[in-house]
Amino acid sequence: MLAVIPRNSIEPARIRPFFNKYLGDVETAILVTLVRSVNPKVMIEIGVQEGRTAKIILDNVPSLDRYIGIDVPSGTEPTLGCQRSEVPRSAGVYAAPDPRFWLLVRERGSLAVGPQDLELADVIFIDGDHSRAAVAHDSQLSRALVRPSGLVIWHDANNPAVEVTQVLEQLSNQGWPITAIEGSWLAYARF
């Protein structure tokens, strides 16, 4: 069973806004608060989509030197049918003008990426393919890449339309220190 904390136990950051299609304003502000909490130099986002979240984080977390976004090419058929509308037409387009942003596009997205393909990171945000196999892969990849005292953050925890929660519960049962944020679809682990 996942540990749960009330949403109001995390003070949402005051942020420079930018429309975020998949995260609400409060969730986005909580995400920025979590990211800022580790004063990151490097962040990886699995499932960068069109780069809206990346842009917001880059605009609001000045400590970042590099932001690596991973996604699939336009036209890719997602594992879960409910994610068809989430395949980006132009991965990372909103974050691309920022020189700290680096984009990695693979036919199978993060499933075609291993630890040898990336650098260590202070924060990893998992918001890509939400199938059980992909979330398990992305979680293991993130655990291999996150620096000590770093964070792994998942989106769509407790979303019944996808398979994120099942993987998080399994990892929690294996001893991963995962905490879900009540009233949101965010969960995180500090390592």
ZINOR-V361123 format. One record per residue. RES is the residue in one small letter. PHI is phi in whole degrees, -180 to 180 (999 if undefined). Layout:
BEGIN
{{RES:PHI} {RES:PHI}}
END
This chain:
BEGIN
{{m:999} {l:-73} {a:-69} {v:-131} {i:-119} {p:-66} {r:-59} {n:-75} {s:-82} {i:-116} {e:-74} {p:-62} {a:-66} {r:-82} {i:-128} {r:-75} {p:-75} {f:-159} {f:-55} {n:-116} {k:-65} {y:-113} {l:-122} {g:-71} {d:-59} {v:-69} {e:-60} {t:-63} {a:-66} {i:-66} {l:-58} {v:-61} {t:-59} {l:-61} {v:-62} {r:-61} {s:-62} {v:-110} {n:47} {p:-72} {k:-100} {v:-129} {m:-131} {i:-120} {e:-119} {i:-92} {g:93} {v:-69} {q:54} {e:-89} {g:89} {r:-65} {t:-64} {a:-59} {k:-61} {i:-61} {i:-67} {l:-62} {d:-72} {n:-121} {v:-127} {p:-67} {s:-72} {l:-69} {d:-98} {r:-149} {y:-129} {i:-105} {g:-107} {i:-122} {d:-159} {v:-106} {p:-69} {s:-56} {g:90} {t:-67} {e:-89} {p:-72} {t:-63} {l:-97} {g:-58} {c:-68} {q:-102} {r:-56} {s:-76} {e:-96} {v:-71} {p:-71} {r:-76} {s:-143} {a:-57} {g:73} {v:-56} {y:-75} {a:-93} {a:-53} {p:-67} {d:-78} {p:-65} {r:-83} {f:-89} {w:-131} {l:-112} {l:-123} {v:-112} {r:-133} {e:-52} {r:-103} {g:58} {s:-68} {l:-66} {a:-98} {v:-121} {g:-123} {p:-57} {q:-69} {d:-89} {l:-132} {e:-98} {l:-64} {a:-137} {d:-87} {v:-140} {i:-130} {f:-109} {i:-100} {d:-151} {g:-103} {d:-60} {h:-99} {s:-75} {r:-54} {a:-63} {a:-70} {v:-64} {a:-63} {h:-61} {d:-63} {s:-67} {q:-66} {l:-59} {s:-64} {r:-62} {a:-72} {l:-105} {v:-76} {r:-72} {p:-55} {s:72} {g:-86} {l:-124} {v:-114} {i:-123} {w:-114} {h:-106} {d:77} {a:-67} {n:68} {n:-91} {p:-68} {a:-78} {v:-129} {e:-111} {v:-68} {t:-60} {q:-60} {v:-68} {l:-63} {e:-65} {q:-63} {l:-65} {s:-61} {n:-65} {q:-90} {g:102} {w:-69} {p:-83} {i:-91} {t:-124} {a:-91} {i:-101} {e:-56} {g:77} {s:-143} {w:-108} {l:-103} {a:-142} {y:-150} {a:-139} {r:-99} {f:-115}}
END
